[in-house]
Amino acid sequence: MSILELGAIGNFLAAGATIGTLLYLATQVRQNVEIAKAQFGHGLTQRLYDRYFLTAKDKEYAEFIGKDWSSEELEAVDRVRISTFTVMVFVDLFDVYDKVKQGLVDQKHLDIRVHMLQTGIFKSEHGKRSWLFWKATRDQEFIEWFEREILHASSKGFENLKKEGLDQGPALNFHRE
């Protein structure tokens, strides 16, 4: 066997090794993406769990959530708490929306938030003012999505709850007009 033939065999083996290495790296990258998606998803689920747990555990927080947020008789501290709660909702929604768009989390994480927000939190004056403030921070695509999926759909969602008699109880009081 000549040196040229040995060189050709060496090049062939090197090409095979390169292809094998690239396939291995592609598999590793795919696995890392799946792990990252799972971690993001877990974090998003944990956020909701923490809010639910706090409502169940903390009587004062549960009473706050149970208030009629459209009432004219709210104390100044409640107005501040409502504003802060609404900011939290927006930050969470923006984060989830962006991560879904980037393919980093499953659509279900956004769907559950949309479902909760469609019950009417943004029909209150506090919600409307918050949206007008935060609207300036988002692109047109998000604005159209939010107004279609949450603002306009919230009227229908709350009306459906009313028809079924499910608009009562502390968990939904803050969603009333």
The 8 nearest C-alpha neighbors of each residue, nearest first, counted from 0:
[[1, 4, 2, 5, 3, 6, 8, 7],
 [0, 2, 4, 3, 5, 6, 7, 8],
 [1, 3, 5, 4, 6, 0, 7, 8],
 [4, 2, 6, 1, 5, 7, 0, 8],
 [3, 5, 7, 1, 6, 2, 0, 8],
 [6, 4, 2, 8, 7, 3, 9, 1],
 [5, 7, 3, 9, 4, 8, 2, 10],
 [8, 6, 10, 4, 9, 5, 11, 3],
 [7, 9, 11, 5, 10, 6, 12, 4],
 [10, 8, 6, 12, 7, 11, 13, 5],
 [11, 9, 13, 7, 8, 12, 14, 6],
 [10, 12, 8, 14, 9, 13, 7, 15],
 [11, 13, 15, 9, 14, 10, 16, 8],
 [14, 12, 10, 16, 15, 11, 9, 17],
 [15, 13, 17, 11, 12, 16, 10, 18],
 [16, 14, 12, 18, 13, 17, 19, 11],
 [15, 17, 19, 13, 14, 18, 20, 12],
 [18, 16, 14, 20, 19, 15, 13, 21],
 [19, 17, 21, 15, 20, 16, 22, 14],
 [18, 20, 16, 22, 17, 21, 15, 23],
 [19, 21, 23, 17, 18, 22, 16, 24],
 [20, 22, 24, 18, 23, 19, 25, 17],
 [23, 21, 25, 19, 20, 24, 18, 26],
 [22, 24, 20, 26, 21, 25, 19, 27],
 [25, 23, 27, 21, 26, 22, 28, 20],
 [26, 24, 22, 28, 27, 23, 21, 29],
 [27, 25, 29, 23, 24, 28, 30, 22],
 [26, 28, 24, 30, 25, 29, 31, 23],
 [27, 29, 31, 25, 30, 26, 24, 32],
 [30, 28, 26, 32, 27, 31, 25, 33],
 [31, 29, 33, 27, 32, 28, 26, 34],
 [32, 30, 34, 28, 33, 29, 35, 27],
 [31, 33, 35, 29, 30, 34, 36, 28],
 [32, 34, 36, 30, 31, 35, 37, 29],
 [33, 35, 31, 37, 32, 36, 38, 30],
 [34, 36, 38, 32, 37, 33, 31, 39],
 [37, 35, 103, 33, 39, 104, 38, 34],
 [36, 38, 40, 34, 35, 39, 41, 33],
 [37, 39, 35, 41, 40, 36, 34, 42],
 [40, 38, 42, 36, 41, 37, 35, 43],
 [41, 39, 37, 43, 38, 42, 104, 36],
 [40, 42, 38, 44, 43, 39, 45, 37],
 [43, 41, 45, 39, 40, 44, 38, 46],
 [44, 42, 40, 46, 45, 41, 39, 47],
 [43, 45, 41, 47, 46, 42, 40, 48],
 [44, 46, 48, 42, 43, 47, 49, 41],
 [47, 45, 43, 49, 44, 48, 42, 50],
 [48, 46, 50, 44, 49, 45, 51, 43],
 [47, 49, 45, 51, 50, 46, 52, 44],
 [50, 48, 52, 46, 47, 51, 53, 45],
 [51, 49, 53, 47, 48, 52, 54, 46],
 [52, 50, 48, 54, 53, 49, 47, 55],
 [51, 53, 49, 55, 54, 50, 56, 48],
 [54, 52, 56, 50, 55, 51, 57, 49],
 [53, 55, 61, 51, 52, 56, 57, 60],
 [54, 56, 52, 53, 57, 51, 61, 58],
 [57, 55, 53, 54, 52, 58, 61, 60],
 [56, 58, 60, 53, 59, 54, 55, 61],
 [57, 59, 61, 60, 62, 56, 54, 55],
 [60, 58, 62, 61, 57, 63, 54, 64],
 [61, 59, 63, 57, 62, 58, 54, 64],
 [60, 62, 54, 58, 64, 63, 59, 65],
 [63, 61, 65, 59, 60, 64, 58, 66],
 [62, 64, 60, 65, 61, 66, 59, 77],
 [65, 63, 61, 62, 66, 60, 173, 170],
 [66, 64, 169, 62, 172, 63, 173, 170],
 [67, 65, 63, 173, 64, 68, 172, 62],
 [66, 68, 173, 172, 69, 70, 175, 65],
 [69, 67, 173, 70, 66, 123, 174, 175],
 [68, 70, 123, 67, 176, 71, 124, 175],
 [71, 69, 72, 68, 67, 73, 66, 176],
 [70, 72, 73, 69, 68, 74, 67, 78],
 [73, 71, 70, 74, 69, 68, 75, 67],
 [74, 72, 71, 70, 77, 75, 78, 68],
 [73, 75, 77, 76, 72, 78, 71, 79],
 [76, 74, 78, 77, 79, 73, 80, 72],
 [75, 77, 79, 74, 78, 80, 73, 81],
 [78, 76, 80, 74, 79, 75, 81, 73],
 [79, 77, 81, 75, 80, 76, 82, 74],
 [78, 80, 82, 76, 77, 81, 83, 75],
 [79, 81, 77, 83, 78, 82, 84, 76],
 [80, 82, 84, 78, 79, 83, 77, 85],
 [83, 81, 85, 79, 80, 84, 78, 86],
 [82, 84, 80, 86, 85, 81, 79, 87],
 [83, 85, 81, 87, 86, 82, 80, 88],
 [84, 86, 88, 82, 87, 83, 81, 89],
 [87, 85, 83, 89, 88, 84, 90, 82],
 [88, 86, 84, 90, 85, 89, 91, 83],
 [87, 89, 85, 91, 86, 90, 92, 84],
 [90, 88, 92, 86, 91, 87, 93, 85],
 [91, 89, 87, 93, 92, 88, 86, 94],
 [90, 92, 94, 88, 89, 93, 87, 95],
 [91, 93, 89, 95, 94, 90, 96, 88],
 [94, 92, 96, 90, 91, 95, 89, 97],
 [93, 95, 91, 97, 92, 96, 90, 98],
 [94, 96, 98, 92, 97, 93, 109, 99],
 [97, 95, 93, 99, 98, 94, 92, 100],
 [96, 98, 100, 94, 95, 99, 93, 101],
 [97, 99, 101, 95, 103, 100, 96, 104],
 [100, 98, 102, 104, 96, 101, 97, 103],
 [101, 99, 97, 98, 102, 96, 103, 104],
 [102, 100, 98, 99, 103, 97, 104, 96],
 [101, 103, 99, 100, 104, 98, 105, 36],
 [102, 104, 36, 98, 101, 99, 105, 39],
 [105, 103, 99, 36, 102, 40, 98, 39],
 [104, 106, 107, 108, 99, 103, 102, 40],
 [105, 107, 109, 108, 99, 110, 104, 96],
 [108, 106, 110, 109, 105, 111, 104, 112],
 [109, 107, 106, 110, 111, 105, 112, 95],
 [108, 110, 112, 107, 106, 111, 95, 113],
 [109, 111, 107, 113, 112, 108, 114, 106],
 [112, 110, 114, 113, 109, 108, 107, 115],
 [111, 113, 115, 109, 114, 110, 116, 108],
 [114, 112, 116, 110, 115, 111, 117, 109],
 [113, 115, 111, 117, 112, 116, 110, 118],
 [116, 114, 112, 113, 117, 118, 111, 119],
 [115, 117, 113, 118, 114, 120, 119, 112],
 [118, 116, 153, 149, 114, 119, 115, 156],
 [119, 117, 157, 153, 156, 116, 115, 174],
 [118, 120, 174, 153, 122, 117, 121, 116],
 [121, 119, 174, 122, 126, 116, 123, 118],
 [122, 120, 126, 119, 123, 127, 150, 125],
 [121, 123, 119, 120, 176, 126, 127, 124],
 [124, 122, 126, 125, 121, 69, 176, 120],
 [123, 125, 127, 126, 128, 122, 69, 121],
 [126, 124, 128, 123, 127, 129, 82, 81],
 [125, 127, 121, 129, 123, 124, 128, 120],
 [126, 128, 124, 130, 129, 121, 125, 123],
 [129, 127, 131, 125, 130, 126, 124, 132],
 [128, 130, 126, 132, 127, 131, 125, 133],
 [129, 131, 133, 127, 132, 128, 134, 126],
 [130, 132, 128, 134, 129, 133, 127, 135],
 [131, 133, 129, 130, 134, 135, 128, 136],
 [134, 132, 130, 135, 136, 131, 129, 137],
 [133, 135, 131, 136, 130, 137, 132, 142],
 [134, 136, 133, 137, 132, 131, 138, 130],
 [137, 135, 134, 133, 138, 132, 142, 131],
 [136, 138, 134, 135, 141, 142, 139, 133],
 [137, 139, 140, 141, 142, 136, 135, 134],
 [138, 140, 142, 141, 143, 137, 144, 134],
 [139, 141, 143, 142, 138, 144, 137, 145],
 [140, 142, 144, 139, 143, 138, 145, 137],
 [143, 141, 139, 145, 144, 140, 146, 138],
 [142, 144, 146, 140, 141, 145, 147, 139],
 [143, 145, 141, 147, 142, 146, 148, 140],
 [146, 144, 142, 148, 149, 147, 143, 141],
 [145, 147, 150, 143, 144, 149, 148, 151],
 [146, 148, 144, 151, 145, 149, 143, 150],
 [149, 147, 145, 152, 144, 146, 150, 151],
 [148, 150, 117, 152, 145, 153, 146, 151],
 [151, 149, 146, 153, 152, 147, 148, 121],
 [152, 150, 147, 153, 149, 146, 154, 148],
 [151, 153, 149, 155, 154, 148, 150, 117],
 [154, 152, 117, 119, 156, 118, 150, 155],
 [155, 153, 157, 152, 156, 151, 158, 119],
 [154, 156, 158, 152, 153, 157, 159, 151],
 [155, 157, 153, 159, 118, 158, 154, 117],
 [156, 158, 118, 160, 159, 154, 155, 153],
 [157, 159, 161, 155, 160, 156, 154, 162],
 [160, 158, 162, 156, 157, 161, 155, 163],
 [159, 161, 165, 157, 163, 166, 158, 162],
 [162, 160, 164, 158, 166, 159, 163, 165],
 [163, 161, 159, 164, 160, 158, 165, 166],
 [162, 164, 160, 161, 165, 159, 166, 158],
 [165, 163, 161, 162, 166, 160, 167, 159],
 [166, 164, 160, 163, 167, 161, 162, 168],
 [167, 165, 161, 160, 164, 171, 168, 157],
 [168, 166, 165, 171, 172, 169, 164, 170],
 [167, 169, 170, 171, 172, 166, 65, 165],
 [168, 170, 65, 172, 171, 167, 64, 66],
 [171, 169, 168, 65, 172, 64, 173, 167],
 [170, 172, 174, 169, 173, 168, 166, 167],
 [173, 171, 65, 169, 67, 174, 175, 66],
 [174, 172, 67, 68, 171, 66, 175, 65],
 [175, 173, 120, 119, 172, 171, 118, 176],
 [176, 174, 173, 172, 119, 67, 69, 123],
 [175, 123, 69, 122, 174, 119, 68, 67]]
